[in-house]
Amino acid sequence: MNRYARQTSLPEIGEAGQEKLRNAKVLIVGVGGLGSPIALYLAGAGVGTLGLVDDDQVSISNLQRQVLYAEADLGQPKPLCGARRVQGLNSDVNVEVYPFRLDKKNAGELVRNYDIVVDGCDNFATRYLLNDVCNAWGKPYVYGAIQGFEGQVSVFCYGEGAKNYRDLYPDEEGTLLMPSPDKSVIGVTPAIVGSVEANEVLKLICGYGEPLVGKLWTIDLRTMQSYIFSL
């Protein structure tokens, strides 16, 4: 049976959509809690090239939620371990590894070589940088953030005049002065939010559904209430 038969049988994807996935290049910035499901589901779907950016090493506290890794990976660079896991899932996927932090010096060079950029990071400064570089290069930026039992997702920088991260957080100086967000989180929160981000990537590549452009999706897993707000 064809590896992708269960999704190519969907009229919204088909063989044409699968070919689009094969030719797509997606950059994942941060391969932790959010980046783990994003990488796995995009690889499973057959995205042709994935770039993994992260300067961290796998620690024991990561394993509660970062399902890309195992105990044998402890102390090793996340992008290298993530690449092994992704290619173990789908050897047809080309994985490009960047075991360093995204910054103003390297962001443009990285982003310009990909079709879509996905947010798996955990800080405001990197998100502002990603937003601005994606805006400058005309690359869609799939944003996601989590805390505790809550998460949110949007698609920025997609189309002329599109909303971007600065429309959600317009006061950069004030935002960067805020205390760092509490890192407490239940493991399923990044699993769900990261999967929604992956779905937004698939929408953009294959052209199905309505991407969260100009909208913010939120969820609270304690109540299972979710909302979509216009930006």
N, C-alpha and C positions, 0 to 999 in steps of 0.2 A: 504493500500500500504506500502511496505517496506520503512522505513525511508530513506534509501540510494539508492533507486531504480534508481534515475537519474544518479548516478555515477557508480553503479555496472553494469548498462547497457552498459557502455563504455568498449570495449574489453581490453583497457589498464589497467583497474582496476578489474572489475568483482568481484565475491564473494571471490576469493583468495586474491585479493588486499584489499578488505574490512576487511578480517580477519587479514591481516598484519597491517592495521591501528588500529584495535582493540587491538592488542598486543603491539603496539608501545608506547614508553615513550619519550616525548619531553620536554626539559627544555627551557623556554622562559626567557631570562635575560633582564629585563626591560619591564614593561607592561604599557607603555605610548602610544605615537603616533604610533610607529611601532608595539609594542606588542599588541595593541588592535585588529587590523585586523588579526594579526597572530593567536592570541588566539581564536577569534571567528570563523575563517575559519577552523582551525584545529579541533576545537570542532564540528563544523557543519559537517565536513567530517568523524567524528567518531574516531579520534585518542583516544586511550584508556586512556592514562594518560598524563596530562599536569602539569608541574611544573612552578609556577609563582614566579619570584624573583624580588623584588623591595622594597626599603626602604622609598618610598615617600608616601605622602597622596594626595588625590584628591583635587585640587584647581579649582577655577572658570575658570582660564585661560586654564586649560586642556581641557575643554569641547568643545572647538572649533575644536578639532581634535581627541581626545581620546574617541572614540565612545563606549568603554567598560563601560563608567561611565555615571551617571546622576546627576542632581542637588542634589538629596537625598543622594548622596555619599560624598558630600563635607566634607573635614576634616578627612575622614576615610582612613585607609591603602589601597593602590591600590590592592595588591594581594588578600585581603579579599573581596573587592568589585568585583574584577575581577572574583574571584571564584564563587561568587553568580550569576553573569551574565552568566558565561560559563555554569554552571549547570542548570540555568534557560533555556538556549538554548538547552542543551543536558544533561539530568540527567544520562546518561550512562557513561559520562566521569568522570574519577577520577581526581580531582584537588588537587595538593599538593602545599601548600602555604608557601612561605619563605619571610616574611615581614622584610627583612634586606638587607644590601648591600653585594654584592658579593665581597670577598676579598681573599687575598692569604691564609688565614687560613681556609676558608670554601669552596673554589672553587673546589678543588679536590674531596672532599666528595660529593658535589652536582653533579658534572659532571659525575662521574663514575657510578652513578645510572640511567643514562638516555642513550637513543640510539642516540639522535641527540640534539644539542644545537643550539638555534636560538638567534640571536642578535637583541634585541630591545632597546639597550642602546644608550647613547648619548655622550660618551667620549672615548678618545684614550686609556687611562690607562686600563679601563675595557676590551676593545677589545684586547689589548696585552695579558692581563691575560687570557681571554677566549681562545684566540688562543693557548697559550702555554699549558694550561691545557688540551684542546681538543687534541692537538698534542701528549701530553704525554699519554693520555688514549685511543688514537685511536678513538676519537669520531668526526663525521662530525660537522663542524661549519658553519652554514648558516649565512653569514654576510650581513648586510644592513645598509645603512647610508643615511641621508637626510639633506638638507639645502635649504630653500627657495622653489624654484620650481624644484629642482634637487634631484636625488637619484641614488643609485648604489647598486648592489647585486652581491655576489659571493658565492661559496661553497668552503670552505677551509678544510684541514686536512682529505680529503676523499681519501683513497687509498694510497698505498705505494709510497713515493716520491712526494706526492701531494703538490701543492702550498698552502701557508698559508698567513695569514695577514701580516707577515713580508716580504713577497715578494712584497706586495703592498706598505707597508710603512717600508722599511728596517732600517731607522734611528730612532730607538725608542727614544733616548735621544733628538734629534732635534725635533721630532714630539711632544713630551710631553712638550717641551718649547714653542711651538706655542701658540698664543692666543686661548682661547676657541672659538669654532665655533659660529657664529651668530645663535641664536636660532629662528630667524624669519622663519616662514614656513606657507604656505597655507595648509589648512586641508586635501586636497585631495592628497598631496604628500605622507605622511605616509600611507594613505589608499592604494594607488597604489603600493608603494614599499613594504609595509608589506604584501600585497597580493601576490606579486611576491616571497617574501621569503617563504610564506606558500606553494606556489606551488612547490618551490624547495624541501621543506620538504616532500611533497606528492610524488614527483618524487623519492626521496631517499628511501622512505618506500615501495612504490608500484613497483618501477623499470621501470617506463615509461619515455620516452623522453630522453633528454640529459641534465643532471644537469650542472650547471655553474661551473664545476670543471676546474681550470686553466684558467678561463675566468672572465671578469668583465663586467656586464651589466650596462649601464647607461641610464638615461632618463632626458630630460629637458622638463617640462610640458608647458613651454611658447611656444615652437616650435613643441612639440611632436616628436622631434628627439630622437631616441634611438640607441645605438651602443653596440656591444659586442667586447671587446678587449681581446687579448690573454695576459696572465700574464707571 
